[in-house]
Each structure stands twice: as structure tokens, then as C-alpha cells.
């Protein structure tokens, strides 16, 4: 019987996605492993492979469609001997497993066609009090269409999840006026560029960070002449096999400092502080679609050569929108380096739920007093943005002392 192809959940928190492109057209043969479509999530555009074979009989959601709920049917795959007429005949039948979603964990869904069940609070919208509301994608879509506040609804589904039936008698909230675009300036031509999912999510998270996290900032100047000399010698000895960047040393030093002083490798929750055993360093990367943060896992245990190779690989795929969710979700600490643009000093916004982000400026030659003498040294200014709930001033300052030690004496990172 025809197999329904549904919108897959490509990450634990994904509730909807944009169908960016179909790579197969109606009538094409499909084999297991063939890439069927490109799905744009909140952080990347990902290729999704089929796990079954057949004929792509009908595309129900065209390319370019935005906000397609997880588990909505987007196409139908036909088996041998079936035709498009069989699709209509099978509409009243229970859907067969999807070749897109079958490769993903598929616990029981709800009777209203919702996505696979999640733990309470996952995948729902936040209520006014900050707690997540657990609701199926269909319930969320209905609530959005009818302007119903889900935080006022008591769910009757598994574990209190809100389902379609719970919304039948729910009163709609007062309609809100749709946002109006800013008027054009008189006599000024302009181009309106639609915001993609990455930019929307980034904007929402940055706003959340600055309005809910009590930021404070600590700056330390690091003399990096030893680092630059070590980098030059290592790159010369590699004979072109690899090329280390200053940022590779920064990532390693940031991770080594967290290993030496784990009090800064934490996150805040209202119930308890979370201290991490490993330093998973998120690295801010600018891409055509917006800011991405691929992660170097357990960077304290990796050599500079491996860190360099991982960052180059993930940064390249980030710019192509081909990172896997596990490559950019998570992380315990972020490094943001604008030194290559000649920026001397800046303060970065914390990447929640992390507690710290290190903003790295350019290495600039300047006079420094050493032993009563003025000498010229290359100085790099680094500013740590800190969530004061989990990392107080003394902890942040102590962390920077460890970081400065590793940066100014790169040989110590090898011990």
C-alpha cells in the first residue's frame, strides 16, 4: 500500500520545518539511501534520505513551503504495481511508516496524528511563567490559527499533553494586530530580505539571553608573542600538511582552562547548577544564513592539529548548511573571535544555556612595561561575558587567569 512520507523531527526540539527543496520529482524511482528532500530546521538545511524504495507518486507539500509541522504528510511513495489512484483509495487507511521518519526514533504518537511522544515539556511553547507547554504539533497549529493560549489549557493526552480534542471548547484569545512592516524612508529605495529560520532563532535566543541572564564582563590582555612563534614553527614543520590558526590555540586554551578550573564550566537552572565534566567548546562561525556554533567536543583532550581539522571541516559545512544537529547543539562554553577583522575589543552575548562566552580580539603590537622597561609586545584582548547567576566575579576572574597562563605559555598546553 502507499507509504506516507512525513515531515521528520531532525532534532529533539524540532516541531516544524521548512521544506527547502525536493531532490526527487513525481514519478522518479527511489532507492533506500536516496536523498529525497532538503529540510530547513532552526539551525541548518539538512538532507533527508529514504529508507525504503518505490516510486515518488505524489508530492503534497511543494518546495519552499514554510512551517510544516512535524509528522505532516509531505509526499506519498508507491510500491511496485501501485498507481496514483491507489493513493486516493488508501486515504482512509492508517498510514504506513514514512521512509523519512522511519530512520528516527518513533515511539507511539497520538491519535490526532501528532509527532512521536516526547518527555514532558519538550517541543512545546513556553507559558507566561517560563515553563514549557507540552502539546502536539496539530494542537499547536490549531491554537495558532484560533489564537488560543495553550498555557490555559489542561491536556488530556499522555503525561498531560495537549491534543486536538482539548481545544474544541477552548475560548480564543483577543485577536492581535498583525505586525506591520516599517514604512519606507521618503525618497529612499530599499530591498526587503526575508528572515530565514536560523536568523529568527538566533534573534530569539539572543533576546532571551540579554533579557533573562544577568551579564557582566571581565577583560584580560594576553601577550601572544610566544604563541605566534610556536604557531610559526609548527606550521613550518608541517610542510603544508596542515596550518594552525591563532583561534585553534584559543580553543585549546579555553578548554584547558576549564579543565583546570571547572567552576566556570557550568550552566544555571532554577533547581540546581550543572557542572560539566568535559569542555565542549562552541565556536562562533559566520555563514550566509546567519550565525552557527559548531562544537569541538572534549577539546581539552585533543591536540591542536585535530582541533584545527575539526573546526575547518565543521565551519565549511556550516556555511553550506550541512551540519548534523549533534554538531551544533549542546556545548558548554563558546569562543567568538573577531580578531581576523581587526577588532581590538568587544563583548559577546552569552549562548544559552551556557554561562560563559569568550570574545577574542586582534593581536596588536603595543608598548608594554616589563621589569621597568618599555618593550613592544603583541597583545590580544579577551573579554569573558558571564551569567552572574552561576559564575560570580571571582570565579570568572580566576578562570581568565588560567586562560591567560595557557595562552601566554602554549607549551604548557602540551603537559
C-alpha positions as CSV (number, residue, x, y, z in Angstrom):
1,X,0.0,0.0,0.0
2,X,1.2,3.6,-0.5
3,X,3.7,4.8,2.1
4,X,3.1,8.3,3.6
5,X,6.3,10.4,3.7
6,X,6.0,12.7,6.7
7,X,8.0,15.7,7.9
8,X,10.7,14.2,10.2
9,X,11.8,15.5,13.6
10,X,15.5,16.1,12.9
11,X,16.3,17.3,16.4
12,X,14.8,16.7,19.8
13,X,13.2,20.2,19.9
14,X,12.0,20.5,16.3
15,X,8.3,21.0,16.0
16,X,8.2,22.3,12.4
17,X,10.5,22.9,9.5
18,X,10.7,24.5,6.0
19,X,10.7,22.2,3.0
20,X,13.5,23.9,1.2
21,X,13.8,21.6,-1.9
22,X,12.7,18.4,-3.4
23,X,15.6,16.4,-4.9
24,X,13.2,13.9,-6.5
25,X,10.2,14.6,-8.7
26,X,6.9,12.8,-9.1
27,X,7.4,9.6,-11.0
28,X,11.1,9.2,-10.0
29,X,12.3,5.9,-8.7
30,X,13.5,6.0,-5.1
31,X,16.0,3.6,-3.5
32,X,17.0,3.2,0.1
33,X,19.6,5.9,0.8
34,X,18.5,8.3,-1.9
35,X,18.2,11.9,-0.7
36,X,14.6,12.8,-1.1
37,X,14.5,16.4,0.1
38,X,16.3,19.2,1.9
39,X,14.6,20.3,5.2
40,X,15.5,23.6,6.8
41,X,15.5,23.4,10.6
42,X,16.1,26.2,13.1
43,X,19.9,25.8,12.6
44,X,20.7,24.1,9.3
45,X,19.4,22.8,6.0
46,X,19.7,19.0,6.1
47,X,19.4,16.3,3.5
48,X,17.0,13.5,4.4
49,X,17.4,10.1,3.0
50,X,14.8,7.4,2.2
51,X,15.0,4.1,4.0
52,X,12.6,2.3,1.6
53,X,12.2,2.0,-2.1
54,X,9.4,2.7,-4.6
55,X,8.1,5.4,-6.8
56,X,7.5,9.0,-5.7
57,X,3.8,9.1,-6.6
58,X,2.6,12.4,-5.2
59,X,4.3,15.5,-3.7
60,X,1.8,17.0,-1.3
61,X,3.9,19.9,0.1
62,X,5.7,21.9,-2.6
63,X,9.3,23.1,-2.2
64,X,9.6,26.4,-0.4
65,X,6.7,25.7,2.0
66,X,7.5,27.1,5.5
67,X,6.4,25.9,8.9
68,X,5.4,22.4,8.0
69,X,4.6,20.6,11.3
70,X,6.5,17.5,12.2
71,X,4.6,14.3,11.1
72,X,2.5,16.1,8.5
73,X,2.4,14.1,5.3
74,X,4.5,15.8,2.6
75,X,4.5,13.1,-0.1
76,X,3.4,9.6,-0.9
77,X,5.7,6.7,-2.0
78,X,4.2,3.9,-4.2
79,X,5.3,0.3,-4.2
80,X,5.6,-1.9,-7.3
81,X,2.3,-2.3,-9.1
82,X,0.7,0.7,-7.5
83,X,-0.5,3.9,-9.2
84,X,-1.6,7.4,-8.2
85,X,-5.2,6.1,-8.0
86,X,-4.1,3.9,-5.1
87,X,-3.3,7.0,-3.1
88,X,-6.9,8.2,-3.0
89,X,-8.1,4.7,-2.2
90,X,-5.8,4.5,0.8
91,X,-6.6,7.9,2.3
92,X,-8.9,6.4,4.9
93,X,-6.5,3.7,5.8
94,X,-3.9,4.0,8.6
95,X,-0.7,5.5,7.2
96,X,2.3,3.2,6.6
97,X,5.6,4.1,8.2
98,X,7.3,7.0,6.5
99,X,10.6,6.4,4.6
100,X,11.9,9.7,6.1
101,X,10.9,9.2,9.7
102,X,11.4,5.5,9.9
103,X,15.1,6.1,10.5
104,X,14.4,8.2,13.5
105,X,13.2,7.0,17.0
106,X,9.4,6.6,16.6
107,X,7.6,6.0,19.9
108,X,3.9,5.9,19.9
109,X,2.2,9.1,18.6
110,X,-1.2,10.5,19.5
111,X,-4.4,9.7,17.7
112,X,-4.6,13.2,16.2
113,X,-1.6,12.5,14.0
114,X,0.9,14.2,16.3
115,X,4.6,13.6,16.3
116,X,6.3,10.9,18.4
117,X,5.9,11.3,22.1
118,X,8.5,13.4,24.0
119,X,9.2,13.8,27.6
120,X,7.0,16.4,29.4
121,X,7.9,19.9,28.3
122,X,9.9,19.0,25.2
123,X,8.8,20.5,21.9
124,X,6.2,22.8,23.4
125,X,6.0,26.6,23.7
126,X,6.8,28.4,26.8
127,X,4.0,29.6,29.0
128,X,4.0,33.1,30.5
129,X,5.6,31.7,33.7
130,X,8.5,30.2,31.7
131,X,7.5,26.6,31.8
132,X,7.2,24.7,28.6
133,X,3.7,23.6,27.5
134,X,3.5,20.1,26.1
135,X,1.3,20.0,23.1
136,X,1.1,18.1,19.8
137,X,2.1,19.9,16.6
138,X,-1.6,19.7,15.4
139,X,-2.8,21.2,18.7
140,X,-0.2,24.0,18.4
141,X,-1.3,24.7,14.8
142,X,-4.9,24.9,15.8
143,X,-4.1,27.1,18.7
144,X,-2.1,29.4,16.5
145,X,-5.0,29.6,14.0
146,X,-7.6,30.3,16.7
147,X,-5.2,32.5,18.8
148,X,-5.7,30.2,21.8
149,X,-3.3,30.5,24.8
150,X,-2.0,26.9,25.3
151,X,-0.8,27.7,28.9
152,X,-4.5,28.0,29.9
153,X,-5.4,24.5,28.6
154,X,-5.3,21.3,30.6
155,X,-4.1,18.4,28.4
156,X,-5.8,15.1,28.3
157,X,-3.2,13.3,26.3
158,X,-0.3,11.1,27.6
159,X,1.5,12.8,30.5
160,X,-0.8,15.8,30.3
161,X,0.0,16.6,26.7
162,X,-2.5,18.9,24.9
163,X,-4.2,17.3,21.9
164,X,-6.7,18.4,19.4
165,X,-9.7,17.4,21.5
166,X,-8.7,19.7,24.3
167,X,-9.0,22.8,22.1
168,X,-12.6,22.2,20.9
169,X,-14.2,24.2,23.6
170,X,-11.3,26.5,24.4
171,X,-12.0,30.2,24.1
172,X,-9.9,32.1,21.7
173,X,-7.8,35.0,23.0
174,X,-8.3,38.5,21.8
175,X,-7.0,38.8,18.3
176,X,-3.7,40.5,17.9
177,X,-2.9,43.0,15.2
178,X,-0.5,41.6,12.7
179,X,2.9,43.4,12.8
180,X,3.2,46.0,10.1
181,X,6.4,46.4,8.1
182,X,8.3,49.6,8.8
183,X,7.5,52.3,6.3
184,X,10.0,53.1,3.6
185,X,12.1,56.2,4.0
186,X,10.9,59.1,1.7
187,X,13.0,59.1,-1.5
188,X,15.0,56.0,-0.4
189,X,14.9,52.7,-2.3
190,X,15.1,49.5,-0.3
191,X,15.2,45.8,-0.5
192,X,13.3,43.6,2.0
193,X,15.2,40.4,2.7
194,X,13.0,37.7,4.4
195,X,14.4,36.3,7.7
196,X,15.3,32.6,7.5
197,X,14.8,30.2,10.4
198,X,18.4,30.5,11.5
199,X,18.2,34.2,11.9
200,X,14.8,34.1,13.6
201,X,16.0,31.5,16.1
202,X,19.3,33.4,16.7
203,X,17.4,36.6,17.3
204,X,15.0,35.0,19.7
205,X,17.8,33.3,21.7
206,X,19.9,36.5,21.9
207,X,16.9,38.4,23.1
208,X,16.2,35.7,25.7
209,X,19.9,35.8,26.8
210,X,20.1,39.6,27.3
211,X,16.8,39.9,29.0
212,X,16.9,36.9,31.3
213,X,20.7,36.5,32.1
214,X,22.5,39.0,34.3
215,X,25.5,39.6,32.1
216,X,28.8,41.0,33.4
217,X,32.1,41.3,31.7
218,X,35.8,40.7,32.5
219,X,38.7,41.6,30.2
220,X,42.2,40.4,30.3
221,X,45.1,41.3,28.0
222,X,47.3,38.4,26.8
223,X,50.8,38.7,25.4
224,X,50.9,36.3,22.5
225,X,54.4,36.5,21.1
226,X,55.2,33.0,22.3
227,X,52.1,31.7,20.8
228,X,52.8,33.3,17.4
229,X,56.3,31.9,17.4
230,X,55.1,28.4,18.3
231,X,52.5,28.6,15.6
232,X,55.0,29.7,13.0
233,X,57.4,26.9,13.9
234,X,54.6,24.2,13.9
235,X,53.2,25.4,10.6
236,X,56.7,25.4,9.1
237,X,57.4,21.8,10.2
238,X,54.0,20.7,8.8
239,X,55.3,21.4,5.3
240,X,51.7,22.3,4.2
241,X,50.0,19.2,5.6
242,X,48.0,21.5,7.9
243,X,48.0,25.1,9.1
244,X,47.2,26.1,12.6
245,X,45.4,29.4,13.3
246,X,45.5,31.6,16.4
247,X,41.9,30.6,17.0
248,X,43.0,26.9,17.3
249,X,45.3,27.9,20.2
250,X,42.4,29.9,21.8
251,X,40.0,27.0,21.6
252,X,42.6,24.7,23.2
253,X,43.5,27.2,25.9
254,X,39.8,27.9,26.7
255,X,39.2,24.1,27.1
256,X,42.4,23.6,29.2
257,X,41.4,26.4,31.5
258,X,38.0,24.8,32.0
259,X,39.7,21.5,32.9
260,X,42.0,23.3,35.3
261,X,39.2,25.4,36.8
262,X,35.8,23.5,36.3
263,X,33.9,26.0,38.4
264,X,33.4,28.0,35.2
265,X,32.2,25.1,33.1
266,X,28.6,25.3,34.3
267,X,25.0,26.1,33.4
268,X,22.3,27.6,35.6
269,X,18.9,26.1,36.3
270,X,16.3,27.1,38.9
271,X,16.7,23.7,40.5
272,X,20.4,23.2,40.5
273,X,23.7,24.3,38.9
274,X,25.0,21.9,36.3
275,X,28.8,21.3,36.2
276,X,30.2,19.6,33.1
277,X,32.9,17.0,33.1
278,X,34.2,17.9,29.6
279,X,34.9,21.1,27.8
280,X,32.7,21.1,24.7
281,X,33.7,24.4,23.0
282,X,31.2,26.0,20.7
283,X,32.9,28.1,18.0
284,X,31.0,31.0,16.5
285,X,31.0,30.9,12.7
286,X,29.5,33.4,10.4
287,X,27.6,31.9,7.5
288,X,25.5,33.3,4.6
289,X,22.4,32.2,6.5
290,X,23.4,33.5,9.9
291,X,25.5,32.7,13.0
292,X,26.3,29.0,13.7
293,X,28.2,27.4,16.6
294,X,29.7,24.0,15.7
295,X,31.2,22.2,18.7
296,X,34.6,20.8,19.4
297,X,33.8,18.0,21.8
298,X,36.2,17.4,24.8
299,X,38.6,19.9,23.3
300,X,40.9,19.6,26.3
301,X,41.7,16.0,25.3
302,X,42.5,16.9,21.6
303,X,45.7,18.2,20.0
304,X,45.9,21.4,18.1
305,X,46.1,19.6,14.8
306,X,42.9,17.7,15.5
307,X,41.1,20.8,16.7
308,X,42.2,22.7,13.6
309,X,41.0,19.9,11.3
310,X,37.6,19.7,13.1
311,X,37.0,23.4,13.1
312,X,37.9,23.8,9.4
313,X,35.6,20.8,8.5
314,X,32.6,21.9,10.5
315,X,33.0,25.6,9.6
316,X,32.9,24.7,5.9
317,X,29.8,22.5,6.3
318,X,28.2,25.2,8.5
319,X,28.5,27.7,5.6
320,X,26.9,25.1,3.3
321,X,24.1,24.4,5.9
322,X,25.1,20.7,6.2
323,X,25.9,20.3,9.9
324,X,24.3,17.5,11.8
325,X,22.2,18.5,14.8
326,X,24.6,16.9,17.2
327,X,27.4,19.0,15.8
328,X,25.9,22.3,16.8
329,X,23.5,21.5,19.6
330,X,24.9,21.5,23.1
331,X,28.3,22.9,24.1
332,X,29.4,24.1,27.5
333,X,31.4,27.3,26.6
334,X,31.6,29.5,23.5
335,X,34.5,31.2,21.8
336,X,33.8,34.1,19.4
337,X,36.8,35.5,17.6
338,X,36.7,38.8,15.6
339,X,40.4,39.4,15.6
340,X,40.8,38.5,12.0
341,X,38.6,41.5,11.2
342,X,41.0,43.8,13.1
343,X,38.5,44.2,16.0
344,X,40.6,45.1,19.2
345,X,37.9,44.6,21.8
346,X,34.2,43.6,22.0
347,X,31.7,42.0,24.4
348,X,29.7,39.0,23.2
349,X,26.2,37.8,24.2
350,X,26.0,34.5,26.1
351,X,24.8,31.5,24.2
352,X,22.1,30.0,26.5
353,X,22.0,27.7,28.4
354,X,25.8,28.2,28.7
355,X,27.2,30.6,31.3
356,X,30.2,32.0,29.5
357,X,31.4,33.2,26.1
358,X,34.9,34.4,25.4
359,X,35.2,37.4,22.9
360,X,38.6,37.4,21.3
361,X,40.1,40.5,19.7
362,X,43.1,41.0,17.4
363,X,46.7,40.7,18.4
364,X,48.1,44.2,18.2
365,X,51.7,45.4,18.7
366,X,51.9,47.9,21.5
367,X,54.2,49.2,24.2
368,X,54.3,47.0,27.4
369,X,56.2,47.7,30.6
370,X,58.3,44.7,31.6
371,X,60.8,44.9,34.6
372,X,60.7,48.7,34.4
373,X,61.4,48.7,30.7
374,X,59.2,49.6,27.8
375,X,59.1,46.9,25.1
376,X,56.9,46.1,22.1
377,X,54.7,43.1,22.5
378,X,51.8,41.6,20.6
379,X,48.7,41.9,22.9
380,X,45.4,40.2,22.4
381,X,42.4,41.5,24.4
382,X,39.9,38.8,25.6
383,X,36.6,39.6,27.2
384,X,34.6,37.0,29.1
385,X,30.8,37.5,29.2
386,X,29.4,35.7,32.3
387,X,26.0,34.7,33.6
388,X,26.2,36.1,37.2
389,X,23.7,33.5,38.5
390,X,26.1,30.6,38.0
391,X,29.5,32.3,37.7
392,X,30.4,35.1,40.0
393,X,33.1,37.7,39.6
394,X,35.8,35.8,41.5
395,X,35.2,32.6,39.5
396,X,35.2,34.5,36.2
397,X,38.5,36.2,37.1
398,X,40.1,33.0,38.3
399,X,39.1,31.3,35.0
400,X,40.7,34.1,33.0
401,X,44.0,33.8,35.0
402,X,44.2,30.1,33.9
403,X,43.3,31.0,30.3
404,X,46.0,33.7,30.2
405,X,48.6,31.3,31.5
406,X,47.9,28.8,28.8
407,X,47.7,31.4,26.0
408,X,51.0,33.1,27.0
409,X,52.8,29.8,27.5
410,X,51.4,27.5,24.8
411,X,54.0,24.8,25.7
412,X,52.0,24.3,29.0
413,X,49.1,23.1,27.0
414,X,51.1,20.1,26.0
415,X,51.8,18.9,29.5
